[in-house]
Amino acid sequence: MELVRQTLQHNRGFFTARMLVEFIKKTKPISLTERGISHPLWNLRKLGEIRLVEKGKGRKPHMYLKL
C-alpha cells in the first residue's frame, strides 16, 4: 500500500488500476498486476485518499481520482 501511495504522490489526477501498475513498473522493476493492487486501492478509497469517479463494467475499468 505504501508503494501505491508513493506513486500517487507523483501522479495526480484521474487514473485506472492499469495506469497505476504501469507507473509503478516504470519506477520499480517488480512483478505487479491490476489484481495485486486492488486491495490497496480499496483501502485508499475507504481512507478518503482517492475517490471512485466512474465504476467500470465489463472491459471498461474503474476510474479513480487522487484527492
Buried (B, 14 or more C-beta within 10 A) or exposed (E): EEBBBEBBEEEEEEBBBEBBBEBBEEEEEEEBEBEEBEEBBEBBBEEEBBEEEEEEEEEEBBBBEBE
